[in-house]
Amino acid sequence: MCAIPFLNFEPMHKLIRSEIMQSFQDVYDSNWFVMGKKLELFEKEYADFNNTKYAIGVSNGLDALHLALKALKIGKGDEVILPSNTYIATALAVSYIGATPVFVEPDTNTYNINPANIEAAITPITKAIMPVHLYGQACDMDAIMVIAKKRNLFVIEDNAQAHGATFNGKVTGSFGNANGTSFYPGKNLGALGDAGAVTTNDEDLQKEITMLRNYGSEKKYNNEVIGFNMRLDELQAGFLSVKLKHINEWTKQRIEIANKYNCALKNIGDLVLPIVHQGATHVYHLYVVKTKNRTELQKHLSDKGIGTLIHYPIPPHLQKAYSFLNYKKGDFPIAEEIANTCLSLPIWPGMTEENIECVCNAIKSFFK
Ligand SMILES: *Cc1c(COP(=O)(O)O)cnc(C)c1O
């Protein structure tokens, strides 16, 4: 038995415990809980990290994507292109604004949206492309930006899984017009509750989104647009500032763990390991393998005390919520094949050499 959970916050949280407690005390003693100095500071710090002029802290990643689309005035009668194998949130954000999600198949190696398939999906009512840097690997943003420019489309990156990843040296979340990210606890940069941010270089969009997240109001009790309550509170902003100082070290550890998996799990059965695209970096939010024997492998690992998850078992086009789009099984075979064969192995900063070996040995014993 190994007893290795899929995700373990303990090593990270032990390290920052006193900083987190201090940040909690700061907020507690300030008696100021929403829209204050901690948020202002974190927004500056995250914009710096993300190499954008602005970051607007919001309630969660889904709301960040929703606000980005809304501020770009995309809505009813518009189509938005997104990968067929993303987490449901990307599609939901498109639905919230009344637009139609149009799914495009991913690259079979990287699992990220395949730029070669995008142009065929563009129609006269397409308004935007939403690339998702899935599992932590940057999409081929150069190719995507060329298409967007040529066809006059907005780009909204879903950067929930890829804080700090780069494509040809440029950080994800800094390519698009406005981009959403999530600080859900389990993400690479995670709050101690729900949180997210929009990143942008566009001052007008920054103003609009800042207004939209706070009741459509710039000046208290003056409501200029029908806004939302999608704010990031002071406690979470403070915790995120503490964690942001460690994200580069934690990402480095994730990459080291992934490299060890890559070495130890080479040429085993039909196991397919992650492939990183030329020009891209991968921050390994998830370490995802594929095998035709996924169900059995997951059970084998579970019996040995090793936690795994499936990201994701049902692609958006086959979800009941999207049955009104009238897709059927077989419409997006690449997304469906990934959904049927993928398995995410444990990966978290602080995972020991022993932990990694234990996972690898358990996988090897399954394929023997
Ligand atoms: C987590 C996630 C989201 C949504 O973030 P929340 O903070 O949970 O709302 C959106 N897209 C992707 C790809 C995600 O992984």
The ligand as an SDF file (V2000), in Angstrom:
LIG
                    3D

 15 15  0  0  0  0  0  0  0  0999 V2000
  -11.4190   25.0850  -13.2400 C   0  0  0  0  0  0  0  0  0  0  0  0
  -11.7010   25.4510  -14.6250 C   0  0  0  0  0  0  0  0  0  0  0  0
  -12.6220   26.4580  -14.9590 C   0  0  0  0  0  0  0  0  0  0  0  0
  -13.5530   27.0820  -13.9740 C   0  0  0  0  0  0  0  0  0  0  0  0
  -12.9960   27.6170  -12.8450 O   0  0  0  0  0  0  0  0  0  0  0  0
  -13.8700   27.7710  -11.5060 P   0  0  0  0  0  0  0  0  0  0  0  0
  -13.0210   28.6590  -10.6720 O   0  0  0  0  0  0  0  0  0  0  0  0
  -14.0680   26.4230  -10.9500 O   0  0  0  0  0  0  0  0  0  0  0  0
  -15.1560   28.4310  -11.8960 O   0  0  0  0  0  0  0  0  0  0  0  0
  -12.7390   26.8200  -16.2850 C   0  0  0  0  0  0  0  0  0  0  0  0
  -12.0290   26.2090  -17.2490 N   0  0  0  0  0  0  0  0  0  0  0  0
  -11.1580   25.2370  -16.9760 C   0  0  0  0  0  0  0  0  0  0  0  0
  -10.3920   24.6180  -18.0980 C   0  0  0  0  0  0  0  0  0  0  0  0
  -10.9760   24.8130  -15.6570 C   0  0  0  0  0  0  0  0  0  0  0  0
  -10.1080   23.8220  -15.4110 O   0  0  0  0  0  0  0  0  0  0  0  0
  1  2  1  0
  2  3  1  0
  2 14  2  0
  3  4  1  0
  3 10  2  0
  4  5  1  0
  5  6  1  0
  6  7  2  0
  6  8  1  0
  6  9  1  0
 10 11  1  0
 11 12  2  0
 12 13  1  0
 12 14  1  0
 14 15  1  0
M  END
$$$$
